[in-house]
Amino acid sequence: MFWLSIHKVRGESMSPRIPDKSYALILSTRMAHRLGFMLPKVGDTLVVDHDRLGTIIKTVAKIDRLGRFWLKRENDSSVSMREMGPIRLRQVIGKVVFNIKENGSSGITVGKNEQILR
């Protein structure tokens, strides 16, 4: 993954904050961490590679004493924090730094390699 990538969001689990069919600009957390940027913190919206759920987008609700991230949904149509379980830093793909709603004009073009997030 490059430093920045654009992903298409699919599903209502992050709505209304990030609605279905929005595009999210993702900063690679792994690359940023290697270069000395800050680790994800409470309130950040992350894209993660979940063992059971695949690639998902959620918000950091808390960080436990072991440094694991507990993620929350934005509405009830998604799995709960308990169902997701803790996420380790190695599972974090990146942090959402900007999102573009489907009906908004942005001038950003998404290429053939866009990824779909649930």
C-alpha positions in Angstrom: 0.0 0.0 0.0 1.2 3.5 -0.8 1.0 6.3 1.8 -2.4 7.3 0.6 -5.1 5.3 -1.1 -8.8 5.7 -1.9 -11.4 3.1 -0.9 -15.0 2.9 -1.6 -17.2 2.2 1.4 -20.0 -0.3 1.2 -22.7 -0.6 3.8 -24.4 1.5 6.4 -22.4 0.5 9.5 -20.6 3.9 9.6 -23.6 6.0 8.5 -24.4 8.9 8.9 -20.7 9.8 9.5 -19.5 7.8 6.5 -22.5 6.8 4.4 -22.7 3.9 2.0 -21.0 4.5 -1.4 -18.7 7.2 0.0 -15.0 7.3 -0.8 -12.5 7.3 2.0 -8.9 8.7 1.7 -6.7 6.3 3.8 -3.3 7.1 5.2 -1.3 3.9 5.6 -0.8 3.5 9.4 2.1 1.0 8.9 4.1 3.4 6.8 3.3 6.4 9.0 4.3 4.5 12.1 7.6 3.5 10.6 8.3 7.1 9.8 7.6 8.2 13.4 4.1 9.5 13.0 1.6 9.0 15.9 -0.2 5.7 16.5 -4.0 5.5 16.1 -5.9 7.1 19.0 -9.4 7.0 20.4 -11.8 8.7 18.0 -9.7 7.8 14.9 -11.6 6.0 12.1 -9.5 3.0 10.9 -9.5 0.5 8.1 -8.5 -2.9 9.5 -8.0 -6.4 8.3 -10.2 -8.4 10.7 -9.7 -12.1 11.0 -13.4 -13.0 10.6 -15.0 -10.0 9.0 -12.4 -9.1 6.3 -11.6 -5.5 5.5 -13.7 -3.2 7.7 -13.9 0.4 8.6 -14.7 1.4 12.3 -13.9 4.0 14.9 -11.5 3.5 17.8 -13.5 3.4 21.0 -10.7 2.5 23.4 -7.2 1.2 23.7 -6.6 -1.4 26.4 -3.5 -1.9 28.5 -2.0 -4.3 26.0 -2.2 -1.7 23.3 -5.1 -3.4 21.4 -7.7 -1.3 19.7 -11.4 -1.8 20.5 -13.5 -0.5 17.6 -17.1 0.7 17.6 -19.8 1.0 15.0 -21.6 4.2 14.2 -25.1 2.6 14.1 -26.8 -0.6 15.1 -26.6 -2.2 11.6 -23.1 -3.5 12.3 -21.4 -5.9 14.6 -20.8 -4.7 18.2 -17.4 -4.0 19.8 -17.7 -7.2 21.8 -18.4 -9.2 18.6 -15.4 -7.7 16.8 -13.0 -8.2 19.7 -9.7 -6.4 20.1 -7.6 -5.4 17.1 -3.7 -5.4 17.1 -1.7 -2.7 15.4 -0.5 -5.3 12.7 -4.2 -5.6 11.6 -4.6 -1.8 11.0 -4.3 -1.0 7.3 -4.7 2.8 7.7 -6.5 5.8 9.1 -9.4 7.6 7.3 -8.2 11.2 6.9 -10.9 12.4 4.6 -14.2 11.1 3.1 -16.2 12.1 0.1 -19.9 11.4 0.1 -21.5 9.9 -3.0 -23.5 13.0 -3.7 -20.6 15.5 -3.1 -18.3 16.9 -5.8 -14.7 16.3 -5.1 -12.7 16.0 -8.3 -11.1 12.9 -7.0 -11.0 10.0 -9.5 -11.0 6.4 -8.2 -8.9 4.1 -10.3 -9.5 0.5 -11.4 -7.9 -0.9 -8.2 -10.4 0.6 -5.7 -11.2 -1.6 -2.7 -14.6 -2.2 -1.2 -15.0 -1.8 2.5 -17.8 -3.2 4.7 
